[in-house]
């Protein structure tokens, strides 16, 4: 036991010096943080807004619509198209499809869904059909197309 009491002063001195060095390092770190508080704050904000900008850019650049190209099969047994009348009136193939679906009693939205186009595209085709057939209403267009032999 005498050997432990002999080195007790060295152990106490060594532990106190280690504690003193730890306190000095802590104060130095605290001083650096306080001294550079604005730079740390600005850097944190820069990292936050950089992350927010990247997230927002990824959200905004994702495509919101998916384009689906699909062939539309029209049953030719129901419709008899007079090719001469089609050339005379200048009705395009897509307008003919719209006219055939309109003659089948489909609404504008149903035509758009079946042809995979927007409702505005269907309305544009109908407007063009009315001009080419020189009519003002859907029923008149279907009636005139039947008389010309474009639809059955």
MIKOLDO-488375 format. One line per field, with one value per residue (C-alpha): x, y, z; residue number from 1; residue in one letter. Coordinates in nm, 3 decimals, m for minus. Example, Ala and Ser with C-alpha at 12.3 -4.5 7.8 and 13.67 -1.06 7.14 Angstrom:
residues 2
c1: (1.230 / 1.367)
c2: (m0.450 / m0.106)
c3: (0.780 / 0.714)
n: (1 / 2)
res: (A / S)
//
This chain:
residues 152
c1: (0.000 / 0.290 / 0.371 / 0.019 / 0.034 / 0.380 / 0.242 / m0.085 / 0.051 / 0.152 / m0.192 / m0.373 / m0.150 / m0.195 / m0.576 / m0.602 / m0.390 / m0.604 / m0.922 / m0.769 / m0.683 / m1.037 / m1.184 / m0.946 / m1.043 / m1.411 / m1.367 / m1.170 / m1.444 / m1.710 / m1.515 / m1.488 / m1.862 / m1.950 / m1.691 / m1.815 / m2.183 / m2.300 / m2.094 / m2.228 / m2.585 / m2.547 / m2.389 / m2.676 / m2.932 / m2.745 / m2.751 / m3.122 / m3.221 / m2.995 / m3.170 / m3.511 / m3.420 / m3.308 / m3.625 / m3.848 / m3.667 / m3.714 / m4.085 / m4.145 / m3.958 / m4.146 / m4.384 / m4.742 / m4.902 / m4.825 / m4.876 / m5.036 / m5.040 / m5.290 / m5.450 / m5.823 / m6.013 / m6.334 / m6.573 / m6.625 / m6.942 / m7.141 / m7.019 / m7.018 / m6.804 / m6.863 / m6.509 / m6.625 / m6.829 / m6.534 / m6.305 / m6.572 / m6.626 / m6.256 / m6.321 / m6.001 / m5.969 / m5.971 / m6.274 / m6.446 / m6.377 / m6.527 / m6.828 / m6.879 / m6.867 / m7.100 / m7.342 / m7.323 / m7.459 / m7.139 / m7.089 / m6.786 / m6.618 / m6.685 / m6.538 / m6.231 / m6.184 / m6.225 / m5.988 / m5.735 / m5.747 / m5.848 / m6.197 / m6.079 / m5.943 / m6.283 / m6.452 / m6.208 / m6.281 / m6.657 / m6.621 / m6.429 / m6.694 / m6.975 / m6.795 / m6.719 / m7.073 / m7.223 / m7.439 / m7.489 / m7.576 / m7.474 / m7.803 / m7.781 / m7.422 / m7.519 / m7.824 / m7.625 / m7.344 / m7.602 / m7.752 / m7.406 / m7.332 / m7.042 / m7.197 / m7.470)
c2: (0.000 / 0.226 / 0.218 / 0.339 / 0.628 / 0.709 / 0.757 / 0.914 / 1.264 / 1.169 / 1.017 / 1.319 / 1.556 / 1.354 / 1.335 / 1.705 / 1.792 / 1.566 / 1.729 / 2.073 / 1.985 / 1.855 / 2.180 / 2.385 / 2.188 / 2.229 / 2.605 / 2.628 / 2.443 / 2.659 / 2.974 / 2.853 / 2.786 / 3.124 / 3.307 / 3.143 / 3.117 / 3.315 / 3.104 / 2.782 / 2.917 / 3.032 / 2.699 / 2.507 / 2.721 / 2.674 / 2.296 / 2.305 / 2.513 / 2.312 / 1.993 / 2.161 / 2.283 / 1.939 / 1.779 / 2.041 / 2.008 / 1.631 / 1.675 / 1.932 / 1.750 / 1.422 / 1.370 / 1.411 / 1.243 / 0.923 / 0.911 / 0.589 / 0.510 / 0.244 / 0.141 / 0.204 / m0.066 / 0.043 / m0.233 / m0.188 / m0.404 / m0.117 / 0.160 / 0.187 / 0.473 / 0.632 / 0.716 / 0.966 / 1.159 / 1.155 / 1.307 / 1.560 / 1.679 / 1.657 / 1.460 / 1.312 / 0.958 / 1.078 / 1.298 / 0.995 / 0.795 / 1.077 / 1.092 / 0.715 / 0.722 / 1.021 / 0.829 / 0.541 / 0.779 / 0.838 / 1.157 / 1.380 / 1.237 / 0.878 / 0.955 / 1.109 / 0.807 / 0.559 / 0.741 / 0.825 / 1.200 / 1.499 / 1.638 / 1.957 / 1.752 / 1.587 / 1.928 / 2.053 / 1.753 / 1.811 / 2.178 / 2.080 / 1.818 / 2.070 / 2.309 / 2.040 / 1.899 / 2.251 / 2.174 / 2.325 / 2.029 / 1.672 / 1.526 / 1.722 / 1.600 / 1.235 / 1.273 / 1.436 / 1.175 / 0.898 / 1.064 / 1.095 / 0.731 / 0.810 / 0.626 / 0.363)
c3: (0.000 / 0.054 / m0.319 / m0.411 / m0.167 / m0.303 / m0.660 / m0.551 / m0.617 / m0.971 / m1.044 / m0.903 / m1.099 / m1.424 / m1.388 / m1.310 / m1.615 / m1.838 / m1.703 / m1.758 / m2.122 / m2.182 / m2.044 / m2.263 / m2.578 / m2.494 / m2.446 / m2.773 / m2.960 / m2.797 / m2.892 / m3.254 / m3.267 / m3.114 / m3.322 / m3.646 / m3.555 / m3.857 / m4.098 / m3.944 / m3.956 / m4.319 / m4.418 / m4.255 / m4.438 / m4.765 / m4.721 / m4.631 / m4.934 / m5.166 / m5.056 / m5.091 / m5.441 / m5.554 / m5.415 / m5.581 / m5.915 / m5.909 / m5.829 / m6.103 / m6.378 / m6.343 / m6.634 / m6.522 / m6.820 / m6.994 / m7.369 / m7.481 / m7.849 / m7.930 / m8.255 / m8.266 / m8.445 / m8.608 / m8.699 / m9.072 / m9.071 / m8.917 / m9.145 / m9.521 / m9.636 / m9.977 / m10.088 / m10.349 / m10.091 / m9.851 / m10.114 / m10.209 / m9.853 / m9.754 / m9.436 / m9.292 / m9.157 / m8.795 / m8.857 / m9.011 / m8.694 / m8.484 / m8.718 / m8.696 / m8.316 / m8.310 / m8.536 / m8.287 / m8.020 / m7.824 / m7.623 / m7.673 / m7.362 / m7.473 / m7.816 / m7.653 / m7.428 / m7.712 / m7.949 / m7.672 / m7.740 / m7.531 / m7.518 / m7.691 / m7.982 / m8.028 / m8.022 / m8.287 / m8.508 / m8.464 / m8.557 / m8.871 / m8.956 / m8.917 / m9.153 / m9.412 / m9.402 / m9.382 / m9.080 / m8.736 / m8.511 / m8.441 / m8.560 / m8.886 / m8.937 / m8.885 / m9.111 / m9.390 / m9.359 / m9.393 / m9.699 / m9.857 / m9.776 / m9.545 / m9.249 / m9.234)
n: (1 / 2 / 3 / 4 / 5 / 6 / 7 / 8 / 9 / 10 / 11 / 12 / 13 / 14 / 15 / 16 / 17 / 18 / 19 / 20 / 21 / 22 / 23 / 24 / 25 / 26 / 27 / 28 / 29 / 30 / 31 / 32 / 33 / 34 / 35 / 36 / 37 / 38 / 39 / 40 / 41 / 42 / 43 / 44 / 45 / 46 / 47 / 48 / 49 / 50 / 51 / 52 / 53 / 54 / 55 / 56 / 57 / 58 / 59 / 60 / 61 / 62 / 63 / 64 / 65 / 66 / 67 / 68 / 69 / 70 / 71 / 72 / 73 / 74 / 75 / 76 / 77 / 78 / 79 / 80 / 81 / 82 / 83 / 84 / 85 / 86 / 87 / 88 / 89 / 90 / 91 / 92 / 93 / 94 / 95 / 96 / 97 / 98 / 99 / 100 / 101 / 102 / 103 / 104 / 105 / 106 / 107 / 108 / 109 / 110 / 111 / 112 / 113 / 114 / 115 / 116 / 117 / 118 / 119 / 120 / 121 / 122 / 123 / 124 / 125 / 126 / 127 / 128 / 129 / 130 / 131 / 132 / 133 / 134 / 135 / 136 / 137 / 138 / 139 / 140 / 141 / 142 / 143 / 144 / 145 / 146 / 147 / 148 / 149 / 150 / 151 / 152)
res: (X / X / X / X / X / X / X / X / X / X / X / X / X / X / X / X / X / X / X / X / X / X / X / X / X / X / X / X / X / X / X / X / X / X / X / X / X / X / X / X / X / X / X / X / X / X / X / X / X / X / X / X / X / X / X / X / X / X / X / X / X / X / X / X / X / X / X / X / X / X / X / X / X / X / X / X / X / X / X / X / X / X / X / X / X / X / X / X / X / X / X / X / X / X / X / X / X / X / X / X / X / X / X / X / X / X / X / X / X / X / X / X / X / X / X / X / X / X / X / X / X / X / X / X / X / X / X / X / X / X / X / X / X / X / X / X / X / X / X / X / X / X / X / X / X / X / X / X / X / X / X / X)
//
